[in-house]
Amino acid sequence: MTTTILKKTRPNPLRAWRHQQRKLLSMRRLAAQLGVSSVSVFDWETGNTTPRPENFAKIAALMGQDPGALRRSWDRWLEGMLI
């Protein structure tokens, strides 16, 4: 059994964007806009899970980003978390 250890690093791209919003978009409100649970958003922001492609597209649209660019940014963030 292999254990993956995560280290603290810069914020997840979704979390960073959410906190940059003037209204400080709540996790619950973002989840409602995406049609997912707030647990899903939490898991994405902490690196426990990665959004499905259709959710990446929704997130990218909300963020005003290209889905491919968001995915690359996300993957770099995940790589930075692994020890």
N, C-alpha and C positions, 0 to 999 in steps of 0.2 A: 504494500500500500504506500503510495507516494503522497506526501503532504506538501502543499504549496503554501509558502509563507508570503504574505502581502506586506509591503512596507508603505508607510505614509508618503505621499508624493503630492504633486499639484492636484487640484480638484479635477474631478471628472468633467469632461466638456459640457455635459448637460447641466450638472450642478453649477458650474461656473456661470453658464449663461443664465440659469434661473435666478441666481443671486445678483446678477448684473441688472436685471429688470427693475425698473423704478418701483414697481408694485411688489417686488419680492415675491414673485409667483410661488404660491405654496405648492408643496408636493401633491396635495389633494386636488387642487385646482388643475395643475398640469396633468395629473392622471385622468381627470374628467375630460379634459380637452383631447387627450390621446385615446380615450376609450379603454383605459387599462386601470388596474388597481394601484393605489398609492404604494402598496408593498412592491409591485413591479418597479415603480420609479425608484424606490429606495434601493432595491436590489441592483438596478442598473447603476445608480450613483455610487454605490459602494463596491462595485465590481463583482458582486456575487453572480450576476447573470448579465447577458448582453441582449439588447433588444433584437427582435426578429426583423428581417429586412423591411417588412411593411411598417413597423414601428419606427425604424430608422428614417424612413421616408417622411412619416408624420412629424417626427422630432425635427428633422432638417427643415421642413416647411415652416414650422413654428420659429425656428432659429434664423430662417432666411439663408440657409446654407445649402450647398450641393450635398446630396446624400452620400456620394462617394467620398467627398472631402471630410464629412463628419465621421464616416466609418474609419478613414485613415487616422484622423485625430484620436478617435476612440481607441483604436488598436495601439497607437503610440502610448496613450495613457495606460492601457492595460499592461503593456510591456514594461513600463516604468514602475509598476506595482510589484512585479515579480522579483524575488531575490535570487 
